Amino acid sequence: MSDSPDSLADPHHRFGAATAADSGGLRDIVILGSTGSIGTQAIDVVLRNPDRFRVTALSAAGGRIELLAEQAHRLRVGAVALADRDKAPALREALSARYGAEPLPEILAGPDAATEVAASACHTVLNGITGSIGLAPTLAALKAGRVLALANKESLIVGGPLVKALAKPGQLVPVDSEHSALFQALMGGSRGEVSKLVVTASGGPFRGRTKEQLATVTRAQALAHPTWEMGPVISINSATLVNKGLEVIEAHLLYDIPFERIEVVVHPQSMIHSMVEFVDGSTLAQASPPDMRMPIALGLGWPHRVPGAAPGIDWTKASCWEFFPLDEEAFPSVSLARHVGSLGGTAPAVFNAANEECVDAFLNGALPFTGIVDTVAEVVAEHGRPVRGTSLTVADVLEAETWARARARELAVKATAEARA
C-alpha cells in the first residue's frame, strides 16, 4: 500500500504509468507456462485485445508440443522456450509444419530457457508456470525491470526475501484470483487503515467432511473441483487446502500484513474472491464470477482495466452467497502454512517441495489423501532450523528443496510399505 515501503504489490503505485504502453499503446507481453491453464486463458485475453497486447515470447514445459507450436504460429512470437531439451526437435518439426517457408521463431531449450525469455525485451512478463521452478524466471524478470504479472505463487513462497530484495514498488501485480481481489480492495484505504485480510476458499470438493471421512478419498474425487478447472497439482492442493495455506503466506509477503491478521473463510460459491476489513469496521470485497481471465487481464493491463475481460455478475438472477468458518481439524494445512510462514527462511521452500512430492505420491497411489499434509508436516518438523532473512540465497532454497523432496519420497515409500504389511 502507499504508506508501506515493504509491500511488494502496491495498488496505489502505477509502475511504468508514463510509458506509451500504459497510455493506451500496444504492450509487449511474455507468457511463461503458455500451454497451462493460466497461459491458455491469457492467450485468449490477448487474442481478443490485439490493439492492447502483443506476445513476443512463450515458454512451456514440453508436454503439449502441438499446442505450443499452434500458439507460437497464431501469435507470431519471436521466441519459444522449452524446458525439456529432448522435445526441441519435435517442436521444430511442429513449427515447420505451420510456418512452411516462413522463418521460424527462435527456439530456446533447456532448464534455463524460460529464465532467458523472462529477461527479454518486453513490458510485462506473465509467470504462469506451476511449481517452484518458476523462481528463477521471476527473479530474471524483476532484475530486467519488467512488470511481473505473477500467477506462480510458489516462486514467491520459496524465495520471498529474494523477490522482495529485487522488486521495485508496484513492479509486481498478483494474478491469483484471491490476491488480485485483495490488490483491488486495498485501493479503498492505506496500509495503516487495514484491520485484516480475509482470504476466501471454495472449500474444495470435500467441504464438510471430517478428517476420518477424508481418509478414503480417491484420486478421481480429489481431482473433481466443484468450481475451477485446473491442472492436477493445483486441484489436489485445493482439495487439501494447501493452496489456501500457500495463499496466506503469499498475502503476508505481498502486503506486509502479519499472519494473525490474515483469515481464511470458506465461500463455496466462489463469487467473492477475497476481502479487506478496515479499522472503521468497513469491509471491501471484490466479486465476480469464477473466471481467471479477469485477474489475468488486470495483471496484463495494469494500471488499466481491460473492457470485457470476463462476464460480470448477472444481478437479475436470485442467488445466495454463503460463508463458513474453516475446519482446521479436517484441513490442518492452513495452520501448518502459518507456522511455516512465521519460521520464514527456507521453511516455506521445504513445505512447498514436500507437498509437491506428496501430491505426486497420492496421484500415483503411494499415499492416502490425508497422508499428503501429514507427511508434509513431518518433513517440516524434521527440517529444524531454517536459513533466515537477508542471508537466504537461491542455493539455500535449492538445497532445502532437494532435501525436502528426497525426505518426502522416503516417507511416502515407508507409508506404502507399512500399509501393505
Kinemage of the C-alpha trace (Angstrom):
@kinemage 1
@onewidth
@group {chain A} dominant
@subgroup {mainchain}
@vectorlist {calphas} color= white
{ca met a 1} P 0.000 0.000 0.000
{ca ser a 2} L 1.014 3.600 -0.372
{ca asp a 3} L 2.465 4.037 3.135
{ca ser a 4} L 4.271 0.690 3.263
{ca pro a 5} L 7.718 0.517 1.659
{ca asp a 6} L 7.753 -3.224 2.399
{ca ser a 7} L 4.674 -4.053 0.308
{ca leu a 8} L 5.538 -5.967 -2.853
{ca ala a 9} L 2.184 -5.394 -4.545
{ca asp a 10} L 1.123 -1.778 -4.159
{ca pro a 11} L -2.202 -0.946 -5.850
{ca his a 12} L -1.621 2.763 -5.273
{ca his a 13} L 1.636 2.754 -7.236
{ca arg a 14} L 1.256 2.951 -11.035
{ca phe a 15} L 4.518 1.292 -12.073
{ca gly a 16} L 5.579 2.491 -15.525
{ca ala a 17} L 2.442 4.601 -15.908
{ca ala a 18} L 4.268 7.165 -18.034
{ca thr a 19} L 5.147 4.720 -20.783
{ca ala a 20} L 3.409 4.686 -24.161
{ca ala a 21} L 2.057 1.204 -23.489
{ca asp a 22} L 0.372 2.347 -20.283
{ca ser a 23} L -1.249 5.291 -22.010
{ca gly a 24} L -3.084 3.081 -24.459
{ca gly a 25} L -0.416 1.800 -26.855
{ca leu a 26} L 0.464 -1.767 -27.735
{ca arg a 27} L 2.066 -3.614 -24.824
{ca asp a 28} L 4.592 -6.400 -25.433
{ca ile a 29} L 3.988 -9.478 -23.271
{ca val a 30} L 5.987 -12.633 -22.496
{ca ile a 31} L 3.875 -15.591 -21.336
{ca leu a 32} L 5.570 -18.284 -19.243
{ca gly a 33} L 3.666 -21.549 -18.966
{ca ser a 34} L 1.670 -20.821 -22.106
{ca thr a 35} L 0.148 -24.300 -22.522
{ca gly a 36} L -1.186 -24.473 -18.960
{ca ser a 37} L -4.483 -23.177 -17.600
{ca ile a 38} L -3.225 -19.634 -16.877
{ca gly a 39} L -1.294 -19.431 -20.138
{ca thr a 40} L -4.133 -20.541 -22.404
{ca gln a 41} L -6.562 -18.122 -20.761
{ca ala a 42} L -4.021 -15.311 -21.043
{ca ile a 43} L -3.709 -16.010 -24.754
{ca asp a 44} L -7.487 -15.808 -25.044
{ca val a 45} L -7.351 -12.342 -23.429
{ca val a 46} L -4.562 -11.278 -25.813
{ca leu a 47} L -6.327 -12.535 -28.943
{ca arg a 48} L -9.478 -10.635 -28.011
{ca asn a 49} L -7.466 -7.446 -27.475
{ca pro a 50} L -4.978 -7.215 -30.370
{ca asp a 51} L -4.868 -3.416 -30.052
{ca arg a 52} L -3.629 -3.668 -26.442
{ca phe a 53} L -1.323 -6.693 -26.273
{ca arg a 54} L 1.307 -8.393 -28.423
{ca val a 55} L 3.025 -11.593 -27.291
{ca thr a 56} L 6.741 -11.601 -28.080
{ca ala a 57} L 7.756 -14.916 -26.474
{ca leu a 58} L 6.256 -18.074 -24.991
{ca ser a 59} L 7.597 -20.755 -22.681
{ca ala a 60} L 6.281 -24.204 -21.785
{ca ala a 61} L 7.494 -27.385 -20.118
{ca gly a 62} L 7.114 -29.530 -23.233
{ca gly a 63} L 4.167 -31.783 -22.553
{ca arg a 64} L 1.919 -30.217 -25.235
{ca ile a 65} L 4.165 -29.602 -28.221
{ca glu a 66} L 1.412 -29.281 -30.821
{ca leu a 67} L -0.459 -26.698 -28.757
{ca leu a 68} L 2.741 -24.731 -28.163
{ca ala a 69} L 3.500 -24.679 -31.882
{ca glu a 70} L -0.067 -23.584 -32.653
{ca gln a 71} L 0.174 -20.758 -30.093
{ca ala a 72} L 3.531 -19.580 -31.458
{ca his a 73} L 2.242 -19.507 -35.020
{ca arg a 74} L -1.025 -17.792 -34.199
{ca leu a 75} L 0.650 -15.132 -32.075
{ca arg a 76} L 3.671 -14.759 -34.394
{ca val a 77} L 6.085 -14.706 -31.472
{ca gly a 78} L 9.791 -14.063 -31.834
{ca ala a 79} L 10.928 -16.799 -29.461
{ca val a 80} L 9.691 -20.063 -27.945
{ca ala a 81} L 11.293 -21.516 -24.815
{ca leu a 82} L 11.059 -25.199 -23.980
{ca ala a 83} L 12.135 -26.660 -20.622
{ca asp a 84} L 12.518 -30.208 -21.984
{ca arg a 85} L 15.544 -30.082 -24.261
{ca asp a 86} L 14.725 -33.510 -25.708
{ca lys a 87} L 11.444 -32.146 -27.108
{ca ala a 88} L 13.172 -29.418 -29.164
{ca pro a 89} L 13.319 -31.462 -32.416
{ca ala a 90} L 9.595 -32.246 -32.116
{ca leu a 91} L 8.837 -28.570 -31.550
{ca arg a 92} L 10.905 -27.541 -34.565
{ca glu a 93} L 9.044 -30.077 -36.692
{ca ala a 94} L 5.646 -28.909 -35.430
{ca leu a 95} L 6.566 -25.276 -36.083
{ca ser a 96} L 7.895 -26.078 -39.575
{ca ala a 97} L 4.599 -27.734 -40.451
{ca arg a 98} L 2.788 -24.498 -39.629
{ca tyr a 99} L 5.240 -21.881 -40.861
{ca gly a 100} L 6.151 -23.574 -44.155
{ca ala a 101} L 8.734 -21.427 -45.948
{ca glu a 102} L 8.436 -18.594 -43.408
{ca pro a 103} L 11.230 -18.081 -40.856
{ca leu a 104} L 10.659 -19.941 -37.601
{ca pro a 105} L 10.772 -18.197 -34.225
{ca glu a 106} L 13.921 -18.634 -32.181
{ca ile a 107} L 13.814 -21.875 -30.172
{ca leu a 108} L 15.443 -21.955 -26.742
{ca ala a 109} L 15.584 -25.296 -24.957
{ca gly a 110} L 16.722 -26.453 -21.549
{ca pro a 111} L 16.052 -25.712 -17.878
{ca asp a 112} L 17.149 -22.063 -18.222
{ca ala a 113} L 15.103 -21.299 -21.352
{ca ala a 114} L 12.140 -19.746 -19.511
{ca thr a 115} L 14.511 -17.633 -17.429
{ca glu a 116} L 16.135 -16.310 -20.596
{ca val a 117} L 12.866 -15.192 -22.205
{ca ala a 118} L 11.683 -13.744 -18.876
{ca ala a 119} L 14.502 -11.205 -19.163
{ca ser a 120} L 13.894 -10.466 -22.857
{ca ala a 121} L 12.690 -7.106 -24.170
{ca cys a 122} L 9.017 -6.593 -23.253
{ca his a 123} L 6.787 -4.582 -20.936
{ca thr a 124} L 5.165 -7.338 -18.865
{ca val a 125} L 6.061 -10.935 -18.036
{ca leu a 126} L 3.171 -13.205 -17.038
{ca asn a 127} L 4.587 -16.053 -14.966
{ca gly a 128} L 2.025 -18.842 -15.216
{ca ile a 129} L 4.472 -21.682 -14.518
{ca thr a 130} L 3.360 -24.206 -11.895
{ca gly a 131} L 5.795 -25.010 -9.106
{ca ser a 132} L 8.952 -23.587 -7.579
{ca ile a 133} L 10.784 -23.882 -10.908
{ca gly a 134} L 9.147 -20.508 -11.550
{ca leu a 135} L 11.520 -18.781 -9.087
{ca ala a 136} L 14.423 -18.212 -11.500
{ca pro a 137} L 12.171 -16.648 -14.207
{ca thr a 138} L 10.521 -14.449 -11.559
{ca leu a 139} L 13.901 -13.139 -10.400
{ca ala a 140} L 15.074 -12.673 -14.001
{ca ala a 141} L 12.010 -10.601 -14.934
{ca leu a 142} L 12.412 -8.388 -11.881
{ca lys a 143} L 16.152 -7.922 -12.455
{ca ala a 144} L 15.427 -6.894 -16.051
{ca gly a 145} L 12.948 -4.257 -14.846
{ca arg a 146} L 9.864 -5.904 -16.334
{ca val a 147} L 6.433 -5.602 -14.777
{ca leu a 148} L 5.714 -9.048 -13.354
{ca ala a 149} L 2.152 -10.385 -13.508
{ca leu a 150} L 2.614 -13.215 -11.028
{ca ala a 151} L 0.452 -16.326 -11.123
{ca asn a 152} L 3.321 -18.572 -9.976
{ca lys a 153} L 2.741 -18.269 -6.233
{ca glu a 154} L 5.425 -20.856 -5.467
{ca ser a 155} L 8.257 -18.595 -6.588
{ca leu a 156} L 7.173 -16.016 -4.017
{ca ile a 157} L 6.597 -18.654 -1.344
{ca val a 158} L 10.032 -20.270 -1.645
{ca gly a 159} L 12.011 -17.135 -2.477
{ca gly a 160} L 10.150 -14.397 -0.603
{ca pro a 161} L 13.204 -12.470 0.676
{ca leu a 162} L 14.899 -12.785 -2.733
{ca val a 163} L 11.843 -11.424 -4.537
{ca lys a 164} L 11.370 -8.618 -2.017
{ca ala a 165} L 15.002 -7.574 -2.426
{ca leu a 166} L 14.578 -7.152 -6.195
{ca ala a 167} L 11.055 -5.849 -6.720
{ca lys a 168} L 10.584 -2.114 -7.098
{ca pro a 169} L 7.395 -0.516 -5.741
{ca gly a 170} L 4.466 -1.521 -7.923
{ca gln a 171} L 6.562 -3.766 -10.165
{ca leu a 172} L 4.649 -6.897 -9.158
{ca val a 173} L 0.941 -7.354 -9.914
{ca pro a 174} L -0.667 -10.519 -8.457
{ca val a 175} L -2.745 -12.731 -10.745
{ca asp a 176} L -4.112 -15.327 -8.313
{ca ser a 177} L -7.818 -14.533 -8.007
{ca glu a 178} L -7.557 -14.079 -4.231
{ca his a 179} L -4.552 -11.779 -4.330
{ca ser a 180} L -5.922 -9.832 -7.264
{ca ala a 181} L -9.070 -9.318 -5.172
{ca leu a 182} L -7.024 -8.095 -2.202
{ca phe a 183} L -4.985 -5.879 -4.541
{ca gln a 184} L -8.178 -4.216 -5.757
{ca ala a 185} L -9.871 -3.939 -2.353
{ca leu a 186} L -6.757 -2.391 -0.801
{ca met a 187} L -7.259 0.628 -3.033
{ca gly a 188} L -10.015 1.581 -0.579
{ca gly a 189} L -7.569 2.683 2.107
{ca ser a 190} L -3.969 2.970 3.257
{ca arg a 191} L -1.948 0.245 4.950
{ca gly a 192} L -2.423 1.859 8.336
{ca glu a 193} L -6.190 1.606 7.923
{ca val a 194} L -6.194 -2.155 7.232
{ca ser a 195} L -7.558 -4.267 10.088
{ca lys a 196} L -7.352 -7.673 8.419
{ca leu a 197} L -7.209 -9.528 5.121
{ca val a 198} L -9.878 -12.173 4.561
{ca val a 199} L -8.920 -14.818 2.005
{ca thr a 200} L -11.853 -16.824 0.671
{ca ala a 201} L -11.745 -20.536 -0.114
{ca ser a 202} L -14.289 -22.579 -2.027
{ca gly a 203} L -13.699 -25.401 0.434
{ca gly a 204} L -12.815 -27.738 -2.430
{ca pro a 205} L -14.685 -30.957 -3.199
{ca phe a 206} L -14.657 -32.153 0.432
{ca arg a 207} L -16.143 -29.250 2.340
{ca gly a 208} L -17.979 -30.532 5.408
{ca arg a 209} L -16.164 -33.854 5.636
{ca thr a 210} L -14.383 -34.916 8.797
{ca lys a 211} L -10.744 -35.989 8.832
{ca glu a 212} L -11.876 -39.600 9.230
{ca gln a 213} L -14.067 -39.317 6.128
{ca leu a 214} L -11.174 -37.850 4.149
{ca ala a 215} L -9.021 -40.939 4.738
{ca thr a 216} L -10.759 -42.875 1.945
{ca val a 217} L -10.799 -40.111 -0.679
{ca thr a 218} L -9.872 -41.340 -4.172
{ca arg a 219} L -7.737 -39.707 -6.857
{ca ala a 220} L -10.763 -39.066 -9.093
{ca gln a 221} L -12.731 -37.470 -6.246
{ca ala a 222} L -9.852 -35.177 -5.297
{ca leu a 223} L -9.374 -34.004 -8.892
{ca ala a 224} L -13.046 -33.050 -9.277
{ca his a 225} L -13.006 -29.428 -8.092
{ca pro a 226} L -16.562 -28.003 -7.852
{ca thr a 227} L -15.712 -24.514 -9.158
{ca trp a 228} L -12.445 -24.230 -11.098
{ca glu a 229} L -10.881 -26.200 -13.934
{ca met a 230} L -7.220 -26.605 -13.058
{ca gly a 231} L -4.250 -28.882 -13.517
{ca pro a 232} L -3.818 -31.964 -11.288
{ca val a 233} L -1.344 -30.445 -8.802
{ca ile a 234} L -3.400 -27.300 -8.180
{ca ser a 235} L -6.608 -29.373 -7.996
{ca ile a 236} L -5.143 -31.600 -5.269
{ca asn a 237} L -3.755 -28.550 -3.449
{ca ser a 238} L -7.250 -27.082 -3.495
{ca ala a 239} L -8.723 -30.316 -2.154
{ca thr a 240} L -6.250 -30.426 0.770
{ca leu a 241} L -6.437 -26.621 1.137
{ca val a 242} L -2.645 -26.496 0.900
{ca asn a 243} L -3.316 -23.992 -1.869
{ca lys a 244} L -5.043 -21.757 0.682
{ca gly a 245} L -2.134 -22.125 3.066
{ca leu a 246} L 0.241 -21.022 0.325
{ca glu a 247} L -2.037 -18.064 -0.386
{ca val a 248} L -1.906 -16.977 3.258
{ca ile a 249} L 1.904 -16.940 3.093
{ca glu a 250} L 1.722 -15.110 -0.230
{ca ala a 251} L -0.673 -12.487 1.154
{ca his a 252} L 1.703 -11.851 4.053
{ca leu a 253} L 4.632 -11.386 1.668
{ca leu a 254} L 2.736 -9.269 -0.854
{ca tyr a 255} L 1.003 -6.885 1.518
{ca asp a 256} L 3.173 -6.960 4.661
{ca ile a 257} L 0.229 -7.838 6.925
{ca pro a 258} L 1.018 -10.051 9.970
{ca phe a 259} L -0.209 -13.648 9.865
{ca glu a 260} L -2.527 -13.100 12.837
{ca arg a 261} L -4.426 -10.543 10.731
{ca ile a 262} L -4.948 -12.815 7.729
{ca glu a 263} L -8.042 -15.025 7.972
{ca val a 264} L -9.465 -17.764 5.765
{ca val a 265} L -13.211 -18.135 5.293
{ca val a 266} L -14.987 -20.804 3.238
{ca his a 267} L -17.211 -19.390 0.489
{ca pro a 268} L -18.496 -22.252 -1.718
{ca gln a 269} L -19.939 -20.062 -4.484
{ca ser a 270} L -16.510 -18.503 -5.255
{ca met a 271} L -18.081 -15.192 -6.231
{ca ile a 272} L -16.255 -13.087 -3.640
{ca his a 273} L -12.576 -13.709 -4.184
{ca ser a 274} L -11.267 -12.052 -1.020
{ca met a 275} L -11.959 -9.112 1.274
{ca val a 276} L -10.207 -6.376 3.226
{ca glu a 277} L -11.576 -5.223 6.560
{ca phe a 278} L -10.597 -1.692 7.605
{ca val a 279} L -10.207 -0.245 11.105
{ca asp a 280} L -13.594 1.504 10.990
{ca gly a 281} L -15.377 -1.853 10.569
{ca ser a 282} L -15.935 -1.464 6.829
{ca thr a 283} L -15.180 -4.480 4.620
{ca leu a 284} L -14.470 -4.147 0.898
{ca ala a 285} L -14.917 -7.255 -1.230
{ca gln a 286} L -14.063 -7.946 -4.860
{ca ala a 287} L -16.764 -10.025 -6.540
{ca ser a 288} L -17.015 -11.594 -9.999
{ca pro a 289} L -17.927 -14.973 -11.483
{ca pro a 290} L -15.125 -17.555 -11.151
{ca asp a 291} L -13.262 -16.782 -14.377
{ca met a 292} L -9.472 -16.372 -14.289
{ca arg a 293} L -9.473 -14.162 -17.381
{ca met a 294} L -10.445 -11.187 -15.232
{ca pro a 295} L -7.424 -11.248 -12.860
{ca ile a 296} L -5.163 -12.239 -15.775
{ca ala a 297} L -6.346 -9.237 -17.796
{ca leu a 298} L -5.830 -6.936 -14.826
{ca gly a 299} L -2.290 -8.292 -14.422
{ca leu a 300} L -1.517 -7.746 -18.091
{ca gly a 301} L -3.157 -4.335 -18.372
{ca trp a 302} L -2.422 -2.735 -15.007
{ca pro a 303} L -2.931 0.122 -14.180
{ca his a 304} L -5.767 -0.037 -16.729
{ca arg a 305} L -8.666 -2.482 -16.820
{ca val a 306} L -9.411 -4.445 -19.968
{ca pro a 307} L -13.051 -3.977 -21.065
{ca gly a 308} L -14.961 -7.237 -21.438
{ca ala a 309} L -12.152 -9.353 -19.980
{ca ala a 310} L -14.733 -11.736 -18.493
{ca pro a 311} L -18.508 -11.763 -17.930
{ca gly a 312} L -19.764 -9.861 -14.903
{ca ile a 313} L -22.314 -10.985 -12.327
{ca asp a 314} L -25.900 -11.320 -13.546
{ca trp a 315} L -27.725 -9.292 -10.918
{ca thr a 316} L -31.129 -10.085 -12.450
{ca lys a 317} L -30.938 -13.635 -11.059
{ca ala a 318} L -31.567 -14.516 -7.419
{ca ser a 319} L -28.546 -16.007 -5.683
{ca cys a 320} L -27.297 -16.885 -2.216
{ca trp a 321} L -23.698 -16.449 -1.097
{ca glu a 322} L -22.604 -18.481 1.924
{ca phe a 323} L -19.655 -18.170 4.314
{ca phe a 324} L -18.408 -20.789 6.770
{ca pro a 325} L -15.514 -20.944 9.223
{ca leu a 326} L -12.592 -23.120 8.159
{ca asp a 327} L -12.473 -26.576 9.803
{ca glu a 328} L -8.787 -26.620 10.723
{ca glu a 329} L -9.006 -30.092 12.273
{ca ala a 330} L -10.105 -31.674 8.993
{ca phe a 331} L -7.883 -29.349 6.952
{ca pro a 332} L -4.726 -28.634 9.018
{ca ser a 333} L -2.780 -27.327 6.014
{ca val a 334} L -3.614 -23.659 6.653
{ca ser a 335} L -2.401 -23.681 10.260
{ca leu a 336} L 0.718 -25.568 9.135
{ca ala a 337} L 1.331 -22.910 6.483
{ca arg a 338} L 1.002 -20.138 9.072
{ca his a 339} L 3.636 -21.894 11.177
{ca val a 340} L 5.920 -22.325 8.175
{ca gly a 341} L 5.412 -18.713 7.117
{ca ser a 342} L 6.294 -17.456 10.598
{ca leu a 343} L 9.502 -19.537 10.509
{ca gly a 344} L 10.422 -17.947 7.188
{ca gly a 345} L 13.769 -18.551 5.517
{ca thr a 346} L 13.912 -21.948 3.834
{ca ala a 347} L 10.919 -23.355 5.735
{ca pro a 348} L 8.354 -22.334 3.071
{ca ala a 349} L 10.550 -23.947 0.387
{ca val a 350} L 10.585 -27.183 2.383
{ca phe a 351} L 6.812 -27.020 2.855
{ca asn a 352} L 6.167 -26.437 -0.845
{ca ala a 353} L 8.662 -29.019 -2.155
{ca ala a 354} L 7.499 -31.724 0.251
{ca asn a 355} L 3.901 -31.034 -0.749
{ca glu a 356} L 4.684 -31.346 -4.470
{ca glu a 357} L 6.273 -34.753 -3.839
{ca cys a 358} L 3.407 -35.907 -1.624
{ca val a 359} L 0.811 -34.826 -4.190
{ca asp a 360} L 2.685 -36.847 -6.797
{ca ala a 361} L 2.751 -39.831 -4.429
{ca phe a 362} L -1.004 -39.541 -3.847
{ca leu a 363} L -1.738 -39.292 -7.573
{ca asn a 364} L 0.351 -42.451 -8.097
{ca gly a 365} L -1.389 -44.338 -5.298
{ca ala a 366} L 1.555 -44.271 -2.886
{ca leu a 367} L -0.078 -42.102 -0.199
{ca pro a 368} L -3.638 -41.761 1.125
{ca phe a 369} L -5.253 -38.350 0.790
{ca thr a 370} L -4.760 -37.417 4.445
{ca gly a 371} L -1.180 -38.653 4.177
{ca ile a 372} L -0.304 -35.654 1.995
{ca val a 373} L -0.451 -32.999 4.713
{ca asp a 374} L 0.595 -35.413 7.487
{ca thr a 375} L 3.788 -36.243 5.589
{ca val a 376} L 4.462 -32.599 4.740
{ca ala a 377} L 4.142 -31.744 8.453
{ca glu a 378} L 6.635 -34.470 9.309
{ca val a 379} L 9.150 -33.162 6.765
{ca val a 380} L 8.714 -29.597 8.047
{ca ala a 381} L 9.278 -30.771 11.638
{ca glu a 382} L 12.460 -32.618 10.630
{ca his a 383} L 13.822 -29.612 8.757
{ca gly a 384} L 14.785 -27.943 12.010
{ca arg a 385} L 16.352 -24.510 11.908
{ca pro a 386} L 15.844 -22.842 8.511
{ca val a 387} L 18.190 -20.367 6.858
{ca arg a 388} L 16.622 -16.984 7.503
{ca gly a 389} L 16.385 -13.380 6.382
{ca thr a 390} L 18.838 -11.498 4.243
{ca ser a 391} L 21.331 -14.373 4.315
{ca leu a 392} L 18.977 -16.511 2.212
{ca thr a 393} L 20.323 -17.376 -1.253
{ca val a 394} L 18.969 -19.247 -4.259
{ca ala a 395} L 21.426 -22.029 -3.420
{ca asp a 396} L 19.908 -22.286 0.084
{ca val a 397} L 16.435 -22.601 -1.411
{ca leu a 398} L 17.513 -25.280 -3.885
{ca glu a 399} L 19.373 -27.251 -1.206
{ca ala a 400} L 16.368 -27.147 1.119
{ca glu a 401} L 14.037 -28.211 -1.677
{ca thr a 402} L 16.279 -31.105 -2.702
{ca trp a 403} L 16.401 -32.387 0.866
{ca ala a 404} L 12.631 -31.963 1.354
{ca arg a 405} L 11.796 -33.817 -1.855
{ca ala a 406} L 14.081 -36.715 -1.006
{ca arg a 407} L 12.764 -36.966 2.552
{ca ala a 408} L 9.130 -36.762 1.410
{ca arg a 409} L 9.728 -39.597 -1.066
{ca glu a 410} L 11.352 -41.703 1.666
{ca leu a 411} L 8.404 -41.178 3.999
{ca ala a 412} L 5.914 -41.965 1.212
{ca val a 413} L 7.706 -45.230 0.440
{ca lys a 414} L 7.721 -46.050 4.158
{ca ala a 415} L 3.997 -45.319 4.430
{ca thr a 416} L 3.241 -47.553 1.442
{ca ala a 417} L 5.272 -50.402 2.897
{ca glu a 418} L 3.531 -50.104 6.258
{ca ala a 419} L 0.105 -50.042 4.611
{ca arg a 420} L 0.882 -53.262 2.731
{ca ala a 421} L 2.389 -55.050 5.735
